[in-house]
Amino acid sequence: MAGQKVWRDAASLILAAKCPAGKNLPRGCKSDSTQKITEPIDCSNYFDYKVLMLKRRSKSKFMPNAYVFPGGVIAQADFARGWRDLFRDFGYTEDDLEELVLKDVDRPMLMKAELDESITRDIAFRLATIRETFEESGVLLVKSSTGSSSQSEAYSFSSSSSLNSWQTKVHSNPEELLSLYRQVGAVPDLWAVKEWSNWLTPTDLHEQGKRRFDTIFYTACLDSIPTTLLDQAEVTAVQWTDPASLLHQFYDRQLWLAPPQVYELSRLLNFRAQHDLGQFSEIRHQKGLTTWLPIRMECEDGILALLPGDSLYPASPDYEGNTGQKSGVYPGSLSDSLAASEQLNRLEFRDNYDCVPRVSCDSQHGHIHPCSYQEFQINQLNMVPKVGDCKFCPEKQRRFCQSQPCTQWRLPFTSQELLKKRGNKKLEERFMQKTREYPTFPG
């Protein structure tokens, strides 16, 4: 890839905490948001863990009101030499840190080192995702007293005021995180943080402005749900919820998820037990990653986001793009593109809340394919799908929806008003308005 990088590097954490079915969340873990979120009982009883999700502010310049995994951009403090001194003072050697650096496997673009970096990116990006998680949720990962490389611990602060004070300090000055670890007498648990995936913002996502991010996603596991304190500056709500319930809420239009979150939560549907997720993450992590740049194409009845491995994915994608670049056009419907592709790795959109993964290509870097929420309902919960994938709707209803003008589905992707006001039912349901007006469908 030639030219100057036109995005910012970032790190995000998929944090899974053990929570047996039926157990109440600890006090302080739920948001004080007024938005009511419901969990299908069948979903919440299926998993023995919950995932930390945060709601971005409505005034955020990128993905406003979206529920996301904790994370943010890399800071210079994540590369500070003082981190090596901290680990040395606690008895860790250079060899201990060197084992965190992956070698002889594929590496994503953001792992390419720059000349003035004092510690490797394999370490710095882990520090960044730990820092951002603490800033946004108050969860501070520390090395487990058991020495486990698959299970981390969350530090327990003496009071909420102490926790809030340190959150404010670290948010104002990322260098304070190093001081915090010295204060509590611990080191960040880099070993339990495993590489999971890497997503680069599409070049034509103009509805989100000009901002683009190259984000590496990590996973980490906790043996229980810790006290959580949201950062009022960037986050308006926080919840610990199982993967299926999050997807149900998304398809039921109770909350909005960005496409990478839909794909990754759909991957988590394959793991009923946190132990299995942790073991898989540890093995997969060693096989490396490459950068995934979604390539968007407009179809007659929706949008495709093509991913590496798909038959329609370009051999040499343009990572930088051009100002005002438009999405490509596919001459047919989403179903037509599906039939014309032997290998699938894509997300299909019919509106902002109808995002379905389709994957049948060979597995890359030892990863697992996502399971669509609709398939999960059928195969794991023995339920008839009630929300989501169009292929589960009656033929007459599909034919009716797909007969509507293109502007019906295109509007939710381009309306700046809608992007700023997700949660407003009148705006969100424009595409479905005519469907509701016809209790029976023509035809």
ZAMARGU-4260 file (C-alpha; in steps of 0.2 Angstrom, whole numbers, plus 5000, padded with zeros to 4 digits):
<rodrens>
0) 5000/5000/5000 | 5007/5017/4995 | 5004/5034/5001 | 5000/5042/5018 | 4989/5033/5031
5) 4972/5042/5031 | 4965/5034/5047 | 4969/5032/5065 | 4974/5016/5074 | 4963/5010/5088
10) 4960/4995/5099 | 4945/4987/5106 | 4941/4974/5119 | 4928/4960/5119 | 4927/4957/5138
15) 4917/4941/5143 | 4913/4939/5161 | 4907/4923/5169 | 4889/4924/5174 | 4879/4908/5177
20) 4861/4908/5170 | 4849/4916/5182 | 4862/4925/5192 | 4859/4944/5196 | 4872/4956/5190
25) 4882/4964/5204 | 4876/4981/5210 | 4884/4995/5200 | 4885/4985/5184 | 4869/4991/5176
30) 4867/5008/5168 | 4856/5022/5174 | 4851/5025/5157 | 4832/5028/5154 | 4832/5017/5139
35) 4823/5000/5143 | 4832/4985/5136 | 4824/4968/5137 | 4833/4951/5136 | 4824/4936/5129
40) 4824/4923/5143 | 4829/4909/5131 | 4845/4918/5126 | 4850/4924/5144 | 4849/4906/5150
45) 4859/4898/5136 | 4876/4906/5140 | 4886/4906/5156 | 4894/4923/5152 | 4890/4941/5147
50) 4899/4953/5136 | 4902/4972/5141 | 4894/4984/5129 | 4894/5003/5130 | 4883/5016/5121
55) 4891/5030/5113 | 4885/5048/5115 | 4872/5055/5103 | 4885/5069/5099 | 4899/5057/5095
60) 4906/5061/5078 | 4908/5043/5074 | 4894/5030/5076 | 4883/5041/5087 | 4871/5031/5099
65) 4879/5014/5094 | 4882/5000/5106 | 4901/4995/5105 | 4914/4986/5114 | 4925/4997/5125
70) 4940/5004/5115 | 4948/5019/5107 | 4962/5027/5098 | 4980/5023/5102 | 4990/5036/5113
75) 5008/5040/5114 | 5008/5035/5132 | 5004/5017/5127 | 5022/5016/5120 | 5030/5024/5136
80) 5047/5016/5141 | 5040/5016/5159 | 5030/5001/5156 | 5046/4990/5153 | 5052/4997/5170
85) 5035/4993/5179 | 5036/4975/5172 | 5054/4973/5177 | 5051/4979/5195 | 5037/4966/5197
90) 5049/4952/5191 | 5045/4951/5173 | 5060/4949/5161 | 5062/4954/5143 | 5059/4936/5138
95) 5042/4937/5147 | 5037/4952/5136 | 5045/4945/5120 | 5033/4930/5121 | 5019/4942/5118
100) 5026/4947/5101 | 5019/4936/5087 | 5031/4930/5073 | 5031/4920/5057 | 5012/4923/5055
105) 5002/4936/5045 | 5001/4953/5054 | 4988/4967/5050 | 4994/4983/5044 | 4993/4992/5060
110) 5006/4981/5068 | 5019/4988/5056 | 5032/4997/5068 | 5037/5015/5066 | 5055/5021/5070
115) 5052/5030/5086 | 5042/5017/5095 | 5051/5011/5111 | 5040/4996/5114 | 5033/4984/5101
120) 5015/4986/5095 | 5010/4969/5101 | 5012/4976/5118 | 5007/4994/5116 | 4990/4990/5108
125) 4986/4978/5122 | 4990/4992/5134 | 4979/5004/5124 | 4964/4992/5124 | 4966/4990/5143
130) 4967/5009/5146 | 4952/5013/5135 | 4942/4999/5144 | 4946/5007/5161 | 4943/5025/5155
135) 4925/5020/5148 | 4919/5007/5161 | 4930/5008/5176 | 4936/4989/5174 | 4955/4988/5177
140) 4963/4972/5171 | 4977/4966/5182 | 4988/4950/5181 | 4979/4935/5189 | 4986/4930/5205
145) 4985/4912/5198 | 4996/4916/5184 | 4983/4910/5171 | 4985/4916/5153 | 4967/4913/5149
150) 4958/4921/5164 | 4961/4939/5170 | 4956/4948/5185 | 4948/4965/5188 | 4955/4976/5202
155) 4943/4980/5216 | 4944/4999/5221 | 4941/5003/5239 | 4927/5015/5234 | 4917/5022/5219
160) 4925/5039/5222 | 4942/5032/5221 | 4938/5023/5205 | 4930/5038/5198 | 4945/5049/5202
165) 4957/5038/5193 | 4945/5036/5178 | 4945/5055/5177 | 4964/5056/5179 | 4968/5043/5165
170) 4955/5050/5153 | 4963/5068/5155 | 4981/5061/5154 | 4984/5043/5148 | 5001/5043/5156
175) 4992/5042/5173 | 4988/5024/5169 | 5006/5019/5173 | 5005/5028/5189 | 4988/5019/5193
180) 4996/5002/5191 | 5011/5007/5203 | 4998/5014/5215 | 4988/4998/5216 | 5004/4987/5216
185) 5000/4977/5200 | 5004/4975/5181 | 4991/4975/5167 | 4987/4958/5161 | 4994/4958/5144
190) 4994/4939/5143 | 4976/4936/5145 | 4972/4949/5131 | 4971/4939/5114 | 4970/4945/5096
195) 4953/4942/5088 | 4951/4952/5073 | 4955/4968/5064 | 4943/4980/5055 | 4947/4995/5044
200) 4933/5008/5041 | 4926/5007/5023 | 4932/5021/5011 | 4914/5026/5007 | 4906/5027/5024
205) 4902/5045/5021 | 4887/5045/5033 | 4900/5044/5047 | 4910/5059/5041 | 4928/5058/5035
210) 4934/5049/5051 | 4941/5031/5048 | 4949/5019/5061 | 4960/5004/5059 | 4954/4994/5075
215) 4961/4978/5082 | 4949/4968/5092 | 4955/4958/5107 | 4946/4946/5119 | 4948/4944/5138
220) 4939/4933/5151 | 4935/4937/5169 | 4928/4925/5182 | 4914/4936/5187 | 4906/4953/5182
225) 4915/4967/5191 | 4909/4984/5197 | 4907/4995/5182 | 4907/5014/5182 | 4903/5022/5165
230) 4913/5037/5159 | 4900/5051/5157 | 4911/5060/5144 | 4910/5047/5131 | 4897/5034/5136
235) 4879/5036/5141 | 4875/5018/5145 | 4883/5002/5149 | 4877/4984/5150 | 4883/4966/5152
240) 4873/4955/5141 | 4875/4938/5132 | 4878/4939/5113 | 4861/4932/5108 | 4852/4945/5118
245) 4862/4959/5111 | 4858/4953/5093 | 4840/4951/5097 | 4839/4969/5104 | 4847/4975/5088
250) 4836/4966/5076 | 4821/4971/5087 | 4827/4989/5085 | 4829/4992/5104 | 4848/4997/5101
255) 4859/4999/5087 | 4875/4990/5083 | 4889/4994/5071 | 4892/4981/5058 | 4909/4974/5065
260) 4899/4971/5082 | 4886/4962/5073 | 4899/4951/5064 | 4909/4948/5080 | 4894/4945/5092
265) 4888/4932/5079 | 4904/4923/5080 | 4902/4922/5099 | 4885/4913/5096 | 4896/4898/5094
270) 4902/4898/5112 | 4890/4893/5125 | 4903/4892/5139 | 4916/4905/5143 | 4929/4892/5145
275) 4927/4886/5127 | 4928/4904/5121 | 4944/4907/5131 | 4952/4891/5125 | 4948/4895/5107
280) 4954/4913/5109 | 4971/4906/5116 | 4974/4894/5101 | 4967/4906/5087 | 4978/4920/5093
285) 4994/4911/5089 | 4989/4911/5070 | 4989/4929/5067 | 4978/4941/5058 | 4976/4952/5042
290) 4967/4968/5040 | 4949/4967/5035 | 4943/4982/5024 | 4924/4980/5020 | 4920/4984/5002
295) 4902/4990/5000 | 4891/4988/4985 | 4874/4994/4981 | 4861/4980/4975 | 4843/4983/4969
300) 4836/4979/4987 | 4850/4983/4999 | 4869/4985/5002 | 4883/4972/5003 | 4898/4973/5013
305) 4911/4961/5006 | 4925/4954/5016 | 4941/4945/5012 | 4938/4927/5006 | 4921/4932/4997
310) 4920/4928/4978 | 4916/4946/4974 | 4930/4953/4985 | 4943/4962/4975 | 4961/4955/4973
315) 4969/4971/4977 | 4957/4982/4987 | 4960/5001/4988 | 4963/5004/5007 | 4965/5023/5005
320) 4950/5028/4994 | 4946/5045/4986 | 4937/5060/4993 | 4918/5058/4989 | 4921/5040/4984
325) 4904/5031/4980 | 4900/5013/4984 | 4901/5000/4970 | 4885/4994/4961 | 4880/4976/4959
330) 4868/4973/4944 | 4855/4963/4953 | 4847/4959/4970 | 4855/4953/4986 | 4849/4936/4982
335) 4856/4937/4964 | 4873/4941/4971 | 4872/4926/4983 | 4868/4914/4969 | 4882/4921/4959
340) 4895/4918/4973 | 4903/4901/4977 | 4913/4908/4992 | 4904/4920/5005 | 4911/4932/5018
345) 4899/4947/5018 | 4886/4957/5028 | 4869/4960/5020 | 4860/4976/5024 | 4842/4980/5019
350) 4842/4994/5032 | 4852/5000/5047 | 4844/4986/5058 | 4844/4972/5045 | 4862/4967/5045
355) 4865/4948/5042 | 4882/4939/5040 | 4883/4926/5026 | 4899/4916/5027 | 4904/4900/5018
360) 4922/4903/5013 | 4937/4893/5020 | 4942/4899/5038 | 4955/4912/5039 | 4969/4911/5052
365) 4960/4897/5062 | 4945/4908/5065 | 4927/4902/5067 | 4913/4908/5056 | 4899/4919/5063
370) 4882/4910/5066 | 4867/4921/5061 | 4855/4925/5075 | 4841/4917/5065 | 4850/4901/5063
375) 4855/4901/5082 | 4836/4903/5086 | 4832/4887/5076 | 4847/4876/5079 | 4851/4880/5098
380) 4835/4887/5105 | 4822/4877/5095 | 4813/4893/5091 | 4804/4900/5076 | 4814/4916/5071
385) 4804/4931/5075 | 4816/4945/5070 | 4830/4948/5057 | 4834/4938/5041 | 4822/4941/5027
390) 4824/4923/5021 | 4814/4917/5036 | 4799/4928/5030 | 4785/4921/5020 | 4788/4923/5001
395) 4773/4936/4999 | 4781/4947/5012 | 4798/4946/5004 | 4791/4950/4987 | 4781/4965/4994
400) 4796/4972/5003 | 4808/4970/4989 | 4795/4978/4977 | 4797/4995/4986 | 4807/5009/4978
405) 4825/5009/4981 | 4824/5025/4992 | 4814/5015/5005 | 4830/5005/5010 | 4843/5018/5005
410) 4836/5032/5016 | 4842/5025/5032 | 4860/5024/5026 | 4861/5042/5020 | 4850/5052/5032
415) 4861/5062/5044 | 4845/5065/5054 | 4843/5047/5057 | 4861/5044/5061 | 4860/5057/5075
420) 4843/5051/5082 | 4844/5032/5082 | 4831/5026/5095 | 4817/5037/5087 | 4804/5024/5081
425) 4797/5036/5068 | 4814/5038/5059 | 4820/5020/5061 | 4804/5012/5054 | 4802/5021/5038
430) 4806/5006/5027 | 4793/4995/5037 | 4779/5008/5036 | 4771/5001/5021 | 4773/4984/5028
435) 4763/4988/5043 | 4749/4996/5033 | 4746/4979/5024 | 4741/4965/5036 | 4740/4954/5020
440) 4751/4956/5006 | 4747/4958/4987 | 4749/4944/4976
</rodrens>
